[in-house]
Amino acid sequence: MNPHQHTSSSSNIKLAFFLNLFFAIFEIAGSFFTSSLAILSTGLHDLGDTLSLGTSWFLLNYSQKQRNQKFSYGYRRFSLLGALINSIVIITGSFFVISEAVRRIQNPVHSDAQGMILFAIIGITVNLVAALRVRKGQSINEKVIVWHLLDDVFGWAAVLVVAVIIIFRDVHVLDPILSGLVSLYVLWKVLKNFRKTVAIFLQAVPESINIKSLEEEMLHIGHIQSIHDTHLWSLDGEYNILTTHILLSKKATREDVFVIKCKVKELVQKENVQHSTIEVEIEGEICKLDGC
């Protein structure tokens, strides 16, 4: 992530953090005036969101520290840690809401419909503004946060619809039904991002890059006889790293080696690989790495 992207990403998460913090406090205070357990629960959920956003904001800034002897690749993966924490918080919260929805379907809770409408309108506005701001970012951390905020937007939209219906008809069971459906949808979307985040942590090959195709393209470069021990992974979902061994024919001169390495680096850069390490071996040389 370049300095401009980092500044923009940090600014987006900062805005989302403070909007959620003030609104969570507003919700919790308002729940006592409306005697609404639903609003209190939502306020506590938003407070958890705020803590999660704060963690992401801190880790994003922390990830910009320069590399050192302890972290030779730098601190970029700390930003990914923020995305992982956010995903876990959302997944946990979604399961809680679903279990609470099941309980309330069995025992519907009567709420203050007019108070629910007021808080729903404010909730939709606050979370939608934050989501629209953060969605401009490209990092996996910001993508997870967007779904975090949309979770609240959809939830408040459901509260608004239910509150309007309750004003005209006493059908309080609609509240937990809609909340459960929205949580299931958000859970499905977040689990997809969670899977990608875990894959990056486990150093899986980025989905946008095909190692086999990349190696086939390398073989078209003159003097390269074979390629082996190619590894490709991503530090944070944006900064990709590749290491590989290329076997050259005996006819390759010193100048040829320099040109070939430059061509390989240019090729992998086109495939969105920012850091590459190329080991050159000459025909007849024995590679001592296992699996070569």
MIDRENVO-572671 format. One record per residue: residue in one letter; chain; x, y, z of N, C-alpha, C in turn. Coordinates in steps of 0.1 Angstrom, whole numbers, always signed. Layout:
N
('A', 'A', (X, Y, Z), (X, Y, Z), (X, Y, Z))
...
This chain:
292
('M', 'A', (+8, -12, +0), (+0, +0, +0), (+9, +12, +0))
('N', 'A', (+7, +21, -10), (+15, +33, -11), (+10, +43, -1))
('P', 'A', (+19, +54, +2), (+15, +64, +13), (+1, +70, +10))
('H', 'A', (-2, +73, -2), (-15, +79, -5), (-27, +70, -2))
('Q', 'A', (-25, +57, -6), (-35, +47, -3), (-37, +45, +12))
('H', 'A', (-25, +45, +19), (-26, +43, +34), (-33, +55, +41))
('T', 'A', (-30, +67, +36), (-36, +79, +42), (-51, +79, +40))
('S', 'A', (-55, +75, +28), (-70, +75, +24), (-76, +64, +32))
('S', 'A', (-70, +52, +33), (-76, +41, +41), (-77, +44, +55))
('S', 'A', (-67, +50, +61), (-67, +54, +75), (-78, +64, +78))
('S', 'A', (-79, +74, +69), (-89, +84, +70), (-104, +78, +70))
('N', 'A', (-106, +68, +61), (-119, +62, +60), (-122, +54, +72))
('I', 'A', (-113, +47, +77), (-116, +39, +89), (-117, +48, +102))
('K', 'A', (-110, +59, +102), (-111, +68, +113), (-125, +74, +113))
('L', 'A', (-130, +78, +102), (-144, +84, +101), (-154, +73, +106))
('A', 'A', (-153, +61, +101), (-162, +51, +105), (-162, +48, +120))
('F', 'A', (-150, +48, +125), (-148, +46, +140), (-155, +56, +148))
('F', 'A', (-153, +69, +145), (-159, +79, +154), (-174, +80, +152))
('L', 'A', (-179, +78, +139), (-193, +78, +137), (-200, +67, +145))
('N', 'A', (-194, +55, +145), (-199, +43, +152), (-198, +45, +167))
('L', 'A', (-188, +52, +172), (-186, +54, +186), (-197, +63, +192))
('F', 'A', (-199, +75, +185), (-209, +84, +190), (-223, +78, +189))
('F', 'A', (-225, +71, +178), (-239, +66, +176), (-241, +54, +186))
('A', 'A', (-231, +46, +189), (-233, +35, +199), (-237, +41, +213))
('I', 'A', (-230, +52, +217), (-233, +58, +229), (-247, +64, +229))
('F', 'A', (-251, +70, +218), (-264, +76, +216), (-275, +65, +217))
('E', 'A', (-272, +53, +211), (-282, +42, +211), (-284, +37, +225))
('I', 'A', (-273, +35, +232), (-274, +29, +246), (-282, +38, +255))
('A', 'A', (-279, +51, +254), (-286, +61, +262), (-301, +62, +258))
('G', 'A', (-303, +61, +245), (-317, +62, +240), (-325, +50, +243))
('S', 'A', (-319, +39, +245), (-327, +26, +248), (-334, +28, +262))
('F', 'A', (-328, +36, +271), (-334, +37, +284), (-347, +46, +283))
('F', 'A', (-346, +56, +273), (-358, +65, +272), (-369, +58, +264))
('T', 'A', (-366, +49, +256), (-376, +42, +248), (-380, +28, +254))
('S', 'A', (-373, +24, +264), (-375, +11, +271), (-374, +0, +261))
('S', 'A', (-365, +1, +251), (-364, -9, +240), (-352, -17, +242))
('L', 'A', (-354, -30, +245), (-343, -40, +246), (-336, -42, +232))
('A', 'A', (-344, -41, +222), (-338, -42, +208), (-328, -32, +205))
('I', 'A', (-331, -19, +209), (-322, -8, +206), (-310, -10, +215))
('L', 'A', (-312, -14, +227), (-300, -16, +236), (-291, -27, +231))
('S', 'A', (-297, -38, +226), (-289, -48, +220), (-281, -43, +208))
('T', 'A', (-288, -35, +199), (-281, -30, +188), (-270, -20, +192))
('G', 'A', (-273, -13, +202), (-262, -3, +207), (-250, -11, +212))
('L', 'A', (-252, -22, +219), (-241, -30, +224), (-233, -36, +212))
('H', 'A', (-241, -40, +202), (-235, -46, +189), (-227, -35, +182))
('D', 'A', (-232, -23, +181), (-224, -12, +175), (-212, -8, +183))
('L', 'A', (-213, -10, +196), (-201, -7, +205), (-190, -17, +202))
('G', 'A', (-195, -30, +200), (-185, -40, +196), (-179, -37, +182))
('D', 'A', (-187, -32, +173), (-183, -28, +160), (-172, -17, +161))
('T', 'A', (-175, -7, +170), (-166, +4, +172), (-152, -1, +177))
('L', 'A', (-152, -10, +187), (-139, -16, +191), (-132, -23, +180))
('S', 'A', (-139, -30, +172), (-133, -37, +160), (-127, -27, +150))
('L', 'A', (-135, -16, +148), (-130, -6, +139), (-117, +1, +144))
('G', 'A', (-118, +4, +157), (-106, +10, +164), (-94, +1, +163))
('T', 'A', (-96, -12, +164), (-85, -21, +163), (-79, -21, +148))
('S', 'A', (-88, -21, +139), (-84, -20, +125), (-76, -7, +122))
('W', 'A', (-81, +4, +127), (-75, +17, +125), (-60, +17, +131))
('F', 'A', (-59, +11, +143), (-46, +11, +149), (-36, +1, +142))
('L', 'A', (-41, -10, +138), (-33, -20, +131), (-29, -15, +117))
('L', 'A', (-38, -8, +110), (-35, -3, +97), (-23, +7, +98))
('N', 'A', (-24, +16, +108), (-13, +25, +109), (+0, +18, +114))
('Y', 'A', (-2, +8, +123), (+10, +1, +127), (+17, -7, +116))
('S', 'A', (+9, -11, +106), (+14, -19, +95), (+24, -11, +86))
('Q', 'A', (+24, +3, +88), (+32, +11, +79), (+46, +12, +85))
('K', 'A', (+49, +6, +97), (+63, +7, +102), (+73, +1, +92))
('Q', 'A', (+85, +6, +92), (+95, +1, +83), (+100, -13, +88))
('R', 'A', (+105, -20, +78), (+111, -33, +81), (+123, -32, +91))
('N', 'A', (+125, -43, +99), (+136, -43, +108), (+142, -57, +109))
('Q', 'A', (+151, -59, +118), (+157, -73, +120), (+147, -83, +125))
('K', 'A', (+137, -79, +132), (+127, -88, +137), (+116, -91, +126))
('F', 'A', (+112, -81, +119), (+102, -83, +108), (+108, -78, +95))
('S', 'A', (+115, -87, +88), (+123, -84, +76), (+114, -80, +65))
('Y', 'A', (+101, -84, +65), (+92, -80, +54), (+84, -67, +58))
('G', 'A', (+87, -62, +70), (+79, -51, +75), (+67, -55, +83))
('Y', 'A', (+57, -46, +84), (+46, -48, +93), (+33, -49, +85))
('R', 'A', (+33, -51, +72), (+21, -51, +64), (+11, -61, +69))
('R', 'A', (+15, -72, +74), (+5, -83, +77), (-3, -79, +90))
('F', 'A', (+1, -69, +97), (-6, -64, +109), (-20, -58, +104))
('S', 'A', (-20, -52, +92), (-33, -47, +87), (-42, -59, +84))
('L', 'A', (-36, -70, +79), (-44, -82, +77), (-50, -88, +90))
('L', 'A', (-42, -86, +100), (-47, -91, +113), (-60, -84, +117))
('G', 'A', (-60, -71, +114), (-72, -63, +117), (-84, -68, +109))
('A', 'A', (-82, -72, +97), (-93, -78, +89), (-98, -91, +95))
('L', 'A', (-88, -99, +100), (-92, -112, +106), (-100, -110, +119))
('I', 'A', (-96, -100, +127), (-103, -97, +139), (-117, -92, +136))
('N', 'A', (-118, -83, +126), (-131, -78, +122), (-141, -89, +118))
('S', 'A', (-135, -99, +110), (-144, -110, +105), (-149, -118, +116))
('I', 'A', (-140, -121, +126), (-144, -129, +137), (-155, -123, +145))
('V', 'A', (-153, -109, +147), (-163, -102, +155), (-177, -102, +148))
('I', 'A', (-177, -100, +134), (-190, -101, +127), (-196, -114, +127))
('I', 'A', (-188, -125, +125), (-193, -139, +126), (-199, -142, +139))
('T', 'A', (-192, -138, +150), (-197, -140, +163), (-210, -133, +166))
('G', 'A', (-210, -120, +162), (-222, -112, +163), (-234, -117, +156))
('S', 'A', (-231, -122, +143), (-242, -127, +135), (-248, -139, +142))
('F', 'A', (-240, -148, +147), (-245, -160, +154), (-253, -156, +166))
('F', 'A', (-249, -146, +173), (-256, -141, +185), (-270, -136, +181))
('V', 'A', (-270, -127, +170), (-283, -122, +165), (-292, -133, +161))
('I', 'A', (-287, -143, +154), (-295, -153, +149), (-301, -161, +161))
('S', 'A', (-293, -164, +171), (-298, -171, +182), (-308, -163, +190))
('E', 'A', (-306, -150, +191), (-315, -141, +197), (-328, -140, +189))
('A', 'A', (-327, -140, +176), (-339, -140, +167), (-348, -152, +170))
('V', 'A', (-341, -164, +171), (-349, -176, +173), (-356, -175, +186))
('R', 'A', (-350, -170, +196), (-356, -169, +210), (-368, -159, +209))
('R', 'A', (-366, -148, +202), (-377, -138, +202), (-389, -142, +192))
('I', 'A', (-386, -151, +183), (-397, -157, +175), (-406, -165, +184))
('Q', 'A', (-400, -172, +193), (-408, -180, +203), (-415, -172, +213))
('N', 'A', (-408, -161, +217), (-413, -152, +227), (-412, -137, +222))
('P', 'A', (-421, -132, +214), (-420, -119, +208), (-419, -108, +219))
('V', 'A', (-411, -98, +217), (-409, -87, +226), (-416, -75, +220))
('H', 'A', (-425, -68, +228), (-432, -56, +223), (-423, -44, +225))
('S', 'A', (-420, -37, +214), (-412, -25, +215), (-419, -12, +212))
('D', 'A', (-413, -1, +215), (-418, +12, +211), (-416, +15, +197))
('A', 'A', (-426, +13, +188), (-425, +14, +174), (-420, +28, +169))
('Q', 'A', (-425, +39, +175), (-421, +52, +171), (-407, +55, +175))
('G', 'A', (-403, +50, +186), (-388, +52, +190), (-379, +44, +181))
('M', 'A', (-384, +32, +177), (-376, +24, +167), (-375, +31, +154))
('I', 'A', (-385, +37, +149), (-384, +44, +136), (-374, +55, +137))
('L', 'A', (-374, +63, +148), (-365, +74, +149), (-350, +69, +149))
('F', 'A', (-348, +59, +157), (-334, +53, +158), (-330, +46, +145))
('A', 'A', (-340, +40, +138), (-337, +33, +126), (-332, +43, +115))
('I', 'A', (-339, +55, +114), (-336, +65, +104), (-321, +70, +107))
('I', 'A', (-319, +73, +119), (-305, +78, +123), (-295, +67, +120))
('G', 'A', (-298, +55, +124), (-289, +44, +123), (-285, +41, +108))
('I', 'A', (-295, +41, +99), (-293, +39, +85), (-284, +50, +79))
('T', 'A', (-287, +63, +83), (-279, +74, +78), (-265, +73, +82))
('V', 'A', (-262, +71, +95), (-249, +71, +101), (-240, +60, +94))
('N', 'A', (-246, +48, +94), (-238, +36, +89), (-237, +36, +74))
('L', 'A', (-247, +42, +67), (-246, +43, +53), (-235, +53, +48))
('V', 'A', (-235, +64, +55), (-224, +74, +52), (-210, +68, +54))
('A', 'A', (-209, +61, +66), (-196, +55, +68), (-192, +44, +58))
('A', 'A', (-202, +36, +54), (-200, +25, +45), (-196, +31, +31))
('L', 'A', (-203, +41, +26), (-200, +47, +13), (-186, +53, +13))
('R', 'A', (-182, +58, +25), (-168, +64, +26), (-158, +53, +25))
('V', 'A', (-160, +43, +33), (-150, +32, +34), (-149, +24, +21))
('R', 'A', (-160, +22, +14), (-160, +14, +2), (-151, +19, -9))
('K', 'A', (-147, +31, -8), (-137, +36, -18), (-123, +30, -17))
('G', 'A', (-121, +24, -5), (-108, +18, -3), (-106, +5, -11))
('Q', 'A', (-94, +0, -12), (-91, -12, -20), (-86, -23, -11))
('S', 'A', (-82, -20, +1), (-76, -31, +10), (-86, -41, +14))
('I', 'A', (-81, -53, +17), (-91, -63, +22), (-96, -59, +36))
('N', 'A', (-89, -52, +43), (-93, -47, +56), (-106, -38, +55))
('E', 'A', (-105, -29, +45), (-116, -20, +42), (-128, -27, +37))
('K', 'A', (-126, -37, +29), (-137, -45, +23), (-145, -52, +34))
('V', 'A', (-137, -57, +44), (-144, -64, +55), (-152, -54, +63))
('I', 'A', (-146, -42, +65), (-153, -32, +73), (-166, -27, +66))
('V', 'A', (-166, -26, +53), (-178, -22, +45), (-189, -32, +49))
('W', 'A', (-186, -45, +49), (-197, -54, +52), (-201, -53, +67))
('H', 'A', (-191, -49, +75), (-194, -47, +89), (-205, -36, +90))
('L', 'A', (-203, -25, +83), (-212, -13, +83), (-225, -16, +76))
('L', 'A', (-225, -24, +65), (-237, -27, +58), (-245, -37, +66))
('D', 'A', (-239, -44, +75), (-246, -53, +84), (-255, -44, +93))
('D', 'A', (-250, -33, +97), (-258, -24, +106), (-269, -17, +97))
('V', 'A', (-266, -13, +85), (-275, -6, +76), (-287, -15, +73))
('F', 'A', (-284, -28, +70), (-295, -38, +67), (-303, -40, +79))
('G', 'A', (-296, -41, +91), (-303, -44, +103), (-313, -32, +107))
('W', 'A', (-308, -20, +105), (-317, -9, +108), (-328, -7, +98))
('A', 'A', (-325, -11, +86), (-336, -11, +76), (-347, -20, +79))
('A', 'A', (-343, -32, +84), (-353, -42, +89), (-361, -36, +101))
('V', 'A', (-354, -30, +110), (-360, -24, +122), (-371, -13, +117))
('L', 'A', (-367, -5, +107), (-376, +5, +102), (-388, -1, +96))
('V', 'A', (-387, -11, +88), (-398, -18, +81), (-407, -24, +92))
('V', 'A', (-401, -31, +101), (-409, -37, +112), (-417, -27, +120))
('A', 'A', (-410, -16, +124), (-416, -6, +132), (-428, +0, +125))
('V', 'A', (-427, +3, +112), (-438, +9, +105), (-450, -1, +105))
('I', 'A', (-447, -14, +103), (-458, -24, +102), (-464, -25, +116))
('I', 'A', (-456, -25, +127), (-461, -27, +140), (-471, -15, +144))
('I', 'A', (-468, -3, +139), (-477, +8, +141), (-491, +5, +137))
('F', 'A', (-492, -2, +126), (-506, -5, +120), (-511, -19, +124))
('R', 'A', (-502, -28, +127), (-506, -41, +131), (-497, -47, +142))
('D', 'A', (-502, -54, +151), (-495, -59, +162), (-488, -73, +158))
('V', 'A', (-478, -71, +150), (-471, -84, +145), (-456, -82, +149))
('H', 'A', (-453, -83, +162), (-440, -81, +167), (-430, -92, +163))
('V', 'A', (-435, -103, +159), (-427, -115, +155), (-419, -112, +142))
('L', 'A', (-423, -101, +135), (-416, -98, +122), (-402, -93, +125))
('D', 'A', (-400, -86, +137), (-387, -81, +141), (-376, -92, +141))
('P', 'A', (-378, -102, +149), (-367, -113, +149), (-366, -120, +136))
('I', 'A', (-377, -122, +128), (-376, -129, +116), (-367, -122, +106))
('L', 'A', (-370, -108, +104), (-362, -100, +95), (-347, -99, +100))
('S', 'A', (-345, -98, +113), (-332, -97, +118), (-324, -110, +115))
('G', 'A', (-330, -121, +117), (-324, -134, +114), (-320, -135, +99))
('L', 'A', (-329, -131, +90), (-326, -133, +76), (-315, -124, +72))
('V', 'A', (-315, -111, +77), (-304, -102, +74), (-290, -107, +79))
('S', 'A', (-290, -112, +91), (-278, -118, +97), (-273, -130, +89))
('L', 'A', (-282, -138, +84), (-278, -149, +76), (-271, -145, +63))
('Y', 'A', (-277, -135, +57), (-271, -129, +44), (-257, -123, +47))
('V', 'A', (-256, -115, +57), (-243, -109, +61), (-233, -119, +64))
('L', 'A', (-237, -129, +72), (-228, -140, +76), (-222, -147, +64))
('W', 'A', (-231, -150, +54), (-226, -156, +41), (-216, -148, +34))
('K', 'A', (-218, -135, +33), (-208, -126, +27), (-195, -125, +34))
('V', 'A', (-196, -124, +47), (-184, -122, +56), (-176, -135, +56))
('L', 'A', (-182, -147, +56), (-175, -159, +56), (-167, -161, +43))
('K', 'A', (-171, -155, +32), (-164, -155, +19), (-151, -147, +21))
('N', 'A', (-152, -135, +27), (-140, -127, +30), (-131, -133, +40))
('F', 'A', (-137, -140, +50), (-130, -146, +61), (-121, -158, +55))
('R', 'A', (-127, -165, +45), (-119, -176, +39), (-107, -170, +31))
('K', 'A', (-109, -159, +25), (-98, -153, +17), (-87, -148, +27))
('T', 'A', (-92, -142, +38), (-82, -137, +48), (-74, -148, +54))
('V', 'A', (-80, -159, +57), (-73, -171, +63), (-64, -177, +53))
('A', 'A', (-68, -177, +40), (-59, -182, +29), (-47, -174, +28))
('I', 'A', (-48, -161, +29), (-36, -152, +29), (-27, -155, +41))
('F', 'A', (-33, -156, +52), (-25, -160, +64), (-17, -173, +62))
('L', 'A', (-23, -182, +56), (-17, -195, +53), (-8, -195, +41))
('Q', 'A', (-6, -183, +35), (+3, -181, +24), (-1, -189, +11))
('A', 'A', (-14, -189, +9), (-20, -195, -3), (-16, -186, -15))
('V', 'A', (-16, -192, -27), (-14, -185, -39), (-25, -175, -42))
('P', 'A', (-23, -162, -45), (-34, -153, -47), (-43, -158, -58))
('E', 'A', (-56, -157, -57), (-66, -162, -66), (-64, -156, -80))
('S', 'A', (-59, -144, -81), (-58, -137, -94), (-46, -142, -102))
('I', 'A', (-37, -150, -96), (-25, -154, -103), (-25, -170, -105))
('N', 'A', (-21, -174, -117), (-20, -189, -120), (-6, -192, -121))
('I', 'A', (+0, -200, -112), (+14, -203, -112), (+18, -211, -125))
('K', 'A', (+10, -220, -129), (+13, -229, -140), (+14, -220, -153))
('S', 'A', (+4, -211, -155), (+4, -202, -167), (+16, -193, -166))
('L', 'A', (+20, -188, -154), (+31, -179, -153), (+44, -186, -156))
('E', 'A', (+46, -199, -152), (+58, -206, -155), (+58, -209, -170))
('E', 'A', (+47, -212, -176), (+47, -215, -191), (+51, -202, -199))
('E', 'A', (+47, -190, -194), (+52, -178, -201), (+67, -176, -199))
('M', 'A', (+72, -179, -187), (+86, -178, -185), (+94, -187, -194))
('L', 'A', (+89, -199, -197), (+96, -208, -205), (+98, -203, -220))
('H', 'A', (+90, -193, -224), (+91, -188, -237), (+103, -178, -238))
('I', 'A', (+109, -175, -226), (+121, -166, -226), (+133, -175, -230))
('G', 'A', (+141, -170, -239), (+153, -177, -244), (+162, -182, -233))
('H', 'A', (+168, -194, -235), (+178, -201, -227), (+172, -207, -214))
('I', 'A', (+159, -205, -211), (+153, -211, -199), (+149, -225, -203))
('Q', 'A', (+155, -235, -197), (+151, -249, -200), (+140, -255, -191))
('S', 'A', (+140, -250, -178), (+130, -255, -169), (+129, -245, -157))
('I', 'A', (+118, -247, -150), (+115, -238, -139), (+110, -248, -127))
('H', 'A', (+115, -245, -115), (+111, -254, -104), (+111, -246, -91))
('D', 'A', (+105, -252, -81), (+104, -246, -67), (+99, -232, -68))
('T', 'A', (+88, -230, -75), (+82, -216, -75), (+72, -215, -64))
('H', 'A', (+73, -204, -57), (+64, -201, -45), (+58, -187, -47))
('L', 'A', (+45, -186, -44), (+39, -173, -46), (+29, -171, -35))
('W', 'A', (+30, -160, -28), (+20, -157, -17), (+19, -142, -16))
('S', 'A', (+10, -138, -7), (+7, -124, -5), (+9, -120, +10))
('L', 'A', (+15, -108, +12), (+16, -104, +26), (+3, -99, +32))
('D', 'A', (-5, -92, +24), (-17, -86, +30), (-29, -85, +20))
('G', 'A', (-28, -93, +9), (-39, -93, -1), (-36, -83, -12))
('E', 'A', (-26, -75, -11), (-22, -65, -21), (-7, -66, -26))
('Y', 'A', (+1, -69, -16), (+16, -70, -19), (+20, -84, -21))
('N', 'A', (+22, -88, -33), (+25, -102, -36), (+40, -105, -38))
('I', 'A', (+44, -117, -34), (+58, -121, -34), (+60, -134, -42))
('L', 'A', (+70, -135, -50), (+73, -147, -57), (+88, -151, -56))
('T', 'A', (+91, -164, -54), (+104, -169, -55), (+104, -181, -64))
('T', 'A', (+115, -182, -72), (+115, -193, -82), (+130, -196, -86))
('H', 'A', (+132, -209, -91), (+145, -213, -96), (+143, -215, -111))
('I', 'A', (+152, -209, -119), (+152, -211, -133), (+165, -218, -138))
('L', 'A', (+163, -228, -146), (+175, -236, -151), (+178, -231, -165))
('L', 'A', (+190, -226, -167), (+194, -221, -180), (+204, -230, -187))
('S', 'A', (+204, -229, -201), (+213, -238, -208), (+227, -233, -206))
('K', 'A', (+237, -242, -210), (+251, -239, -208), (+255, -228, -217))
('K', 'A', (+248, -226, -228), (+251, -215, -238), (+249, -201, -233))
('A', 'A', (+241, -200, -222), (+238, -187, -217), (+250, -180, -211))
('T', 'A', (+253, -168, -216), (+264, -160, -211), (+260, -152, -199))
('R', 'A', (+270, -145, -193), (+267, -137, -181), (+257, -125, -185))
('E', 'A', (+259, -120, -197), (+250, -109, -201), (+236, -115, -203))
('D', 'A', (+235, -127, -208), (+222, -134, -210), (+215, -135, -197))
('V', 'A', (+222, -139, -187), (+216, -141, -173), (+210, -129, -168))
('F', 'A', (+217, -117, -170), (+212, -104, -166), (+199, -101, -173))
('V', 'A', (+199, -103, -186), (+187, -100, -195), (+175, -109, -191))
('I', 'A', (+178, -122, -189), (+168, -131, -186), (+161, -128, -173))
('K', 'A', (+169, -124, -163), (+163, -121, -150), (+155, -108, -151))
('C', 'A', (+159, -99, -159), (+151, -86, -161), (+138, -90, -167))
('K', 'A', (+138, -99, -177), (+126, -103, -184), (+116, -110, -175))
('V', 'A', (+121, -119, -167), (+113, -126, -157), (+106, -116, -147))
('K', 'A', (+114, -107, -142), (+109, -97, -133), (+98, -89, -139))
('E', 'A', (+100, -85, -152), (+90, -77, -159), (+77, -85, -161))
('L', 'A', (+79, -98, -164), (+67, -106, -166), (+59, -108, -153))
('V', 'A', (+66, -110, -142), (+58, -113, -130), (+52, -99, -125))
('Q', 'A', (+59, -88, -128), (+53, -75, -124), (+40, -73, -131))
('K', 'A', (+39, -77, -143), (+26, -75, -151), (+15, -84, -144))
('E', 'A', (+19, -94, -137), (+9, -103, -130), (+6, -98, -116))
('N', 'A', (+10, -86, -113), (+8, -80, -100), (+16, -86, -89))
('V', 'A', (+29, -89, -92), (+38, -94, -82), (+48, -83, -79))
('Q', 'A', (+48, -78, -67), (+56, -66, -64), (+70, -69, -60))
('H', 'A', (+72, -82, -55), (+86, -86, -50), (+89, -100, -55))
('S', 'A', (+100, -101, -62), (+104, -114, -68), (+119, -117, -65))
('T', 'A', (+121, -129, -62), (+135, -134, -60), (+137, -146, -69))
('I', 'A', (+147, -144, -78), (+150, -154, -88), (+163, -161, -87))
('E', 'A', (+163, -174, -85), (+175, -182, -83), (+179, -187, -97))
('V', 'A', (+191, -184, -102), (+195, -189, -115), (+205, -201, -114))
('E', 'A', (+202, -211, -121), (+211, -223, -121), (+214, -227, -136))
('I', 'A', (+226, -232, -138), (+231, -235, -151), (+229, -250, -153))
('E', 'A', (+226, -254, -165), (+225, -269, -169), (+236, -277, -163))
('G', 'A', (+233, -287, -156), (+243, -296, -150), (+245, -293, -135))
('E', 'A', (+240, -282, -131), (+241, -278, -117), (+231, -285, -109))
('I', 'A', (+234, -290, -97), (+225, -298, -89), (+218, -289, -79))
('C', 'A', (+205, -289, -79), (+197, -281, -69), (+195, -290, -57))
('K', 'A', (+199, -285, -45), (+199, -294, -33), (+185, -292, -26))
('L', 'A', (+177, -284, -30), (+164, -283, -24), (+155, -295, -26))
('D', 'A', (+148, -300, -16), (+139, -311, -18), (+128, -308, -28))
('G', 'A', (+125, -318, -36), (+115, -316, -46), (+119, -310, -59))
('C', 'A', (+132, -307, -60), (+137, -300, -73), (+139, -311, -84))
